[in-house]
Amino acid sequence: MDALKSVLSPFGMNTNAIQDTLKLVVIGGTVETARRASVSAWNGFVDSFFLTAHFSQEDYPYDWLMHWLAKQPAWGRSREFDITTRSVGRNSINQSSSGDIEEEEEEDDGGLVHGRRRRKVQFMPSVDTTHTIYYRGHWLRITRTKRYPDYGHGASLKISVVARNNDVLKKLVLEAKREYEKDSEHRVHIFIADTSRSYWRFNGSRQKRPMSSIVLEPGVKEMLVADCRDFLNSEEWYAERGIPFRRGYLLHGVPGSGKTSLIHSLAGELGLDIYVVSLSAKGMSDNTLSALMSNVPSRCILLLEDLDAAFTRGVSRDANSTGAPTVKDEKATAAETNDGSTLSLSGLLNSLDGVAAAEGRLLFATTNHIERLDPALSRPGRMDVWINFTNATKWQAEGIFKCFFPCKPSAASATAAAAASTSASTEEPKDASQKNLPGSKRKASKHAIPLLTEEEIAELAKKFGEAIPEDELSVASLQGYLLKNKTRPRECVEEVSEWIKQERETREKLKREKAEREAKEAAEKLEAEEKVKKEKEEAEAKAAKEKAEREAKDKLDRKVAKKKTRPESPSSSIKTDTTATAAATVVAETITEEPTSSSSSETETSTGAEADTEESVTSEEEEGNGNQGTTAASGEAKKEKWVAIKSQPATGAAATSTPVPPETEATAPDGAS
């Protein structure tokens, strides 16, 4: 301290104030350290008595716990909460919870307001807050958090309880599971493949469809259900024989024949979830599909719709399509190329039955054109069972009519139904957790459907089936007609002939319009091809003409340049005169021998002579410059040889013209010397 005083004294600072400040800093630091140590010790002491369980939104137990918590009164009496409208959530089970706010007086309109169902207001506990619930003699501390609040996913649930073992948490999870499965007994969960993150995204749940609503040929439904049940119960049999525990079904046939409806109904009958994969989705690749297939649960239905159009985006679904992508312009092709979809047939095959492929799932694939599928994709082992779907038959039309219109129950069946309902109401549920399950709030239908007797319905159904032509109308078209007449069973049968006539006229009209459109497109395509061909020919002719003109111009330019660069000399002038004399002699002989030749021949002869004259002058100049020391005899021999060769093309017919006398040419070097 004395040293500090000696240091600070030259600055004129008060040492007492500094001492007090340092004391406060030391005391404050000590107190804060003690506080943090005590809090950490207390938290560690308390946590040592707590058992904590974590639940992620990506797994089923999270749905079970959230469904169970929605029914707890303490969950709805939270001190901090969010007010939301109750819509279709992840579990999509429309049960009432303790946090729902309902109007005191509800009109008897089925909860509809202007065609839209009334929205329920719910109190939802806030995120990142701790809530306390009393359960089986223990206080549960529940905290709900979100890892990605901006994206609406990644939620998690943390439950802590003071207990010596985790039995209370096990009982809680099992009870929540039973309640969830009981409430979702009549619903089918559907998951969609998310290619951006390679995981299965929950897409909601749908009401189960009874198998009785699916009308197929006799024995088809029973065979399919029995085969699926046998597969699900034969896991050990497959393992003992070393066969991959997988089963594939290929549903092929005309559009609107009930392929997708059968899969939906089968999922409800077997109690399985549906996982839908779109092979032509944006971002789908071999690695993405492999990751998705490896995450498929062991007991589910994996659905691949429109398998024939998986690798060709431009393929239409009509019968005239060949399975090849349509021709598109550069912009459309670039747009499809940049979508990131790089799935290949090899990648699909490896994902279905490769080493990393999931087992225990039922694979269903639908297609409208089975002839377009690759044999490797439809072979046994990948597609074990094939079911063909055709247009509606008379038997199917009769069955669909009976499904749409109910009939009055007979006296015996009415007595049996009343007895069954009485026994069900008096029987108490064995499981105590099932006591608070909400009952069905579905009200009676408001449609005034006349209840006919069973005999009358059978008679009307028979007439309806006889009026329907065999294998001409799809099941979807029949269902659409019955939906329009769902309250008029008698009129429906009476007007079916007129409806069939209208359907045929509509199909013919659409067929003609399609043929006209295709003919117009073909004519436009042919016209465009002819136009392109004509433009190409014109361009080629123009290019050839320009090339010929350019070559002629270049040749003329070379001749002019050669004349300008040629030197003037006495010897060259003498040689030029000699050459001109020889050329004139040859021309004269040609005129004498052929007096009937045309003017064009004369022009060609003179032109050739002139050209030969120019070439001879150039050659003579080179010889004169390079061979000045040669003798006169050798010069005369060269002159004779030159005149004999150059006179042949000029005279044409006179191939053996007489050479110029040596004396005439021998004087040239003497004169030059």
Number of C-alpha atoms within 10 A of each C-alpha: 8 8 8 11 15 11 11 14 12 8 8 7 12 11 15 9 10 14 13 10 11 11 11 12 11 10 12 12 11 11 12 11 12 12 12 11 12 12 12 12 12 12 11 12 11 11 14 10 14 19 17 16 14 14 18 16 16 16 10 12 19 21 19 22 21 17 21 20 18 21 18 16 13 16 22 20 15 19 11 14 17 12 13 13 15 18 13 11 12 16 20 17 20 13 16 17 19 17 24 19 15 13 8 6 6 9 9 8 10 15 13 12 10 7 7 8 11 14 15 15 16 22 22 21 22 17 17 12 15 17 20 16 16 12 13 9 7 12 15 23 18 21 19 19 17 17 11 10 11 7 8 9 12 13 17 18 20 17 20 19 24 18 14 10 12 14 9 18 19 12 12 15 15 14 18 22 19 16 20 21 12 12 18 20 14 17 22 22 22 19 18 17 23 19 21 10 12 18 19 20 17 17 17 17 21 16 16 19 20 15 18 12 15 19 20 22 13 10 8 12 17 10 10 16 15 10 13 16 11 11 18 18 10 12 16 10 12 14 11 8 8 9 11 17 20 23 21 22 21 22 23 22 19 19 18 20 22 21 24 16 15 20 20 23 20 22 22 22 16 15 17 19 20 22 23 19 21 18 23 18 17 16 20 23 20 19 15 21 24 21 18 20 25 16 14 19 15 15 16 20 25 22 21 18 20 18 22 20 22 18 18 13 14 15 16 15 17 11 10 7 14 14 20 14 14 13 9 10 8 9 9 10 11 11 10 14 11 10 12 13 18 17 20 14 14 11 17 19 16 15 22 22 17 13 10 14 19 21 20 19 20 22 20 21 23 21 22 24 21 17 12 15 15 11 10 13 16 18 12 14 16 18 19 14 17 14 14 14 20 20 20 27 21 18 19 21 27 23 21 23 24 18 14 16 18 16 18 14 14 10 8 8 11 12 11 10 11 10 11 11 10 10 10 10 8 8 8 11 10 8 9 9 12 15 11 9 14 12 9 7 8 7 9 7 8 8 8 9 14 15 15 16 14 15 11 13 20 17 13 20 25 19 17 25 22 15 17 21 15 15 12 13 20 19 24 15 15 19 17 11 14 20 12 10 16 18 17 15 22 16 10 19 19 14 12 18 15 9 13 18 11 12 14 13 12 12 12 12 12 12 12 12 12 12 12 12 12 12 12 12 12 12 12 12 12 12 12 12 12 12 12 12 12 12 12 12 12 12 12 12 12 12 12 12 12 12 12 12 12 12 12 12 12 12 12 12 11 12 11 11 11 10 10 9 8 11 9 8 11 11 18 19 12 18 21 18 14 18 23 16 13 20 23 14 15 22 18 12 13 19 13 9 12 12 8 8 11 9 9 9 12 16 11 13 20 17 13 18 24 16 11 19 21 14 11 19 20 17 11 18 17 11 13 16 9 10 11 11 8 10 10 15 11 10 19 20 13 14 21 16 12 15 19 16 14 19 24 15 15 24 25 11 12 16 13 11 16 13 15 17 11 14 9 11 20 17 14 19 17 9 10 11 8
